[in-house]
Amino acid sequence: MASVNRVWRSLSLRLIVFFGALGLCFFGFGGRRVPIVLTYPSSPLARLMADPTGDMCTWWGDSGPNVLAAPQSNAGTIGVGQLPPVRYVIDPYPTFNGIVLDTHSNRVLMSDENRKSVLTYDRSAGGNSSAVTSPMWQIIGPQTEVGFIAGVEIDPQRREIYAVNNDVEDRIAVFDYDANGDLKPKRHLYVPHQSWGISLNGSRQEMVISVQQLSMLAVYRRDSNGMEAPLRIIKGSHTNLADPHGVRWDVNHREIMVASHGNSTEIAPYTAYDAQVPAGEESILGGEFVPPSINVFDEMARGDAKPVRTIQGPNTKLNWPMGIDLDGAHDEIAVANNGDNSVLVFRRTARGNVTPARVIRGAKTGISSPMGVAVDVEHNELWVANYGDHTALVFARDASGDIAPKRIIRNAPAGTPTGGFGNPYAVAYDSKRDQLLVPN
Amino acid sequence: MHGIAYDATHDEVIVPVALADAVLVFRGGADGSEAPIRVIQGTNTKMIRPHTVTVDEQDNEIIVGDSSGRSVLVFDRSANGNVPPKRIIQGPRTGLLFVVGVAVDSTHDRLIAASAASVPGRKTGLFIFGRTDQGDVAPRAVIAGPKTGIVRPWQLASDPQRGKLFVAAINNESHPPYQLEKPRTDLPHDVQLPSPWNSGALGFIGVWDINDNGDVPPRAIIQGDNTFLVHPGGVAIDPKDGEVFATDSIRNGLFSFLAPNLFSERSQTQSTLGNGTTRSAR
């Protein structure tokens, strides 16, 4: 039963997003008995300007949408056509997800799942203002191949940016350091569906990614491109991987650490390209919920390898762990603990059902559905990328408890609610409460 | 999660969890870190990757579309734990492959599955079965073909009272470069797969009659730049207020359309059951 409860702790985190979106829907769809009919300027350009996600409209061109075959012309025909929505919920601002720092070049980069972009800020940007913090650059647009983006990584030596698409595009897009606007990536690498985190190892000229639905880590050559296969993978029942997300390569200790949510399954086959498996030959192993964890592997591990250490159990307070980062100078691991709006810090060598060395959590912190975390040893700071608020927060590196951030980067004016949507693919109508339910 | 259903009769919310082979049932109005009231999970369930879900409030059943199992599984509404399904529709005669949407019309005694296929000789579209069909059975009707406009379907919503079927035709192209952990061998190294920004045909919300069959256009369609829809994956309806709801993955948003004419008249044709009649409402 305890594991079921833990299951729930992890699963219910999904519900936070789920019902967070629900709450916004309720907010956005309040007063629905008196529909608000939106009106549109007549010219396409003006309409784009009025559209809060206008730049996303342009991808199908000015010629308008495809015209489908005429609806059936029998008595049952009901014409609808280009019906404008009476209400909509769209977040016009970015939402931060992955985060990575380059203290040498004094910049911080964050991925933006909502607007499908990568934003670069000056490392010292932000403050106490309620206004939007201007980015230095933003990679965004139809040429970029950036879509439902998750992890972001940089190569300071080669001055490259790596953007990992998660749940649609199945590729990593690589850009030059100062890329800006709507431009093609300098190269791309196709990766398994639901890849999420990424970490580079400059010494080995390799990179590792996490893959959610396969509960897998895959190591590639750093310069991999196109359909290049991974050099090695870590996957199997002994790995303790279960819906992995944040991953970090500890170059000095030759280890790879990865955070798992705890959803475990086997999924073959899985695409519309795969034929029917003959009856009786399906892989029905049965899914399960396991406690969230951080597993550490030898960097050369492959196959169904056991982790060399595991942090897991109720004392750890792990709850939907997302991004992680390594503080090599102080031998610590920082975790964006999305499920309870906190950041957890563990000793690097911690194992088992251990309590975190520090926890940043509470109303003063401003931490809201954190997705990314980054440690700046040089400036003694800890960064948190929020998904539940339009902010990135900067704390003292050793901050603990319910403490306010030193400064804030905002991608929307203070107080702007976030949509909470993450690739919404379904909706249900709750007729009793007159509410809409949207899972992520 | 790529599916969700609301059971108004019992005030429950049902969601599939694809990455843990589970279907969860919450009380209506559940909030925050609230545990489900029932969990269907385990090897007996025959679920591999439950992708989508709907509920038959009249017949007390939960219907699950499994994209990896290439199956539709029917559970008792009150099922809990590692329990077997009451019925399974699965096998080559069903035509089902990548099942991404399910709906039930208890009035016309029909169960509908949206399935996508990139395997030669297999169809992408709407597969309409008898509500209690099971095993490796052929569908009673298939709505598929170029006139339908369906390149890639997703969530379904049913209006049994009027015999209408609402379809989210997401229509973005999906060319997965990997087969599980291995790159597909049939793709050249330098293949240029469609970009998410420029993939496929424009999506839409389409409406068909439950008795439609073959390569037939929708009877109504919500599509075009005024709608804001690009690749809508989710659809739900509120017949009482004449509204259609859609989620869109490109917009990362939720849209509400007021279309009372879609709910103003009864279906023009009667469902053809074995005895040639429709089921009477209970």
Interface residues (C-beta under 8 A of the other chain):
Chain A: V4 N5 W8 R9 L11 S12 L13 R14 L15 I16 F18 F19 C25 G28 F29 R32 R33 P35 V37 Y40 P44 R47 D51 T53 M56 C57 W59 W60 G64 P65 N66 L68 A69 A70 P71 Q72 N74 A75 G76 T77 I78 G79 V80 G81 Q82 L83 P84 P85 V86 R87 Y88 V89 I90 D91 E113 N114 K116 G141 P142 Q143 T144 E145 G147 F148 N165 V168 E169 D170 R171 Y190 V191 P192 H193 V211 Q212 Q213 L214 M216 A218 G226 M227 E228 A229 P230 I233 K235 D243 N263 S264 T265 E266 I267 A268 P269 Y270 T271 A272 Y273 D274 A275 Q276 V277 A279 E282 S283 I284 L285 G286 G287 E288 F289 G339 G419 F421 G422 N423 P424 Y425 A426 V427 A428 Y429 D430 S431 K432 R433 L436 L437 V438 P439 N440
Chain B: M1 H2 G3 I4 A5 Y6 A8 D11 V13 V15 V17 A18 L19 A20 D21 A22 L24 F26 G28 G29 A30 D31 G32 S33 E34 A35 P36 V39 Q41 G42 T43 N44 T45 K46 M47 I48 R49 T52 S67 S68 G69 R70 N82 Q90 G91 P92 L97 F98 A116 A117 S118 V119 T124 D136 P146 K147 G149 W154 Q155 I170 N172 S174 P176 P177 Y178 Q179 L180 E181 K182 P183 R184 L187 P188 H189 D190 V191 L193 S195 P196 W197 N198 A201 L202 F204 V207 D209 V216 P217 P218 R219 A220 I221 I222 Q223 G224 D225 N226 T227 F228 V230 G233 G234 V235 A236 I237 D238 K240 D241 E243 F245 A246 T247 D248 S249 I250 R251 N252 G253 L254 F255 S256 F257 L258 A259 N261 L262 S267 Q268 T269
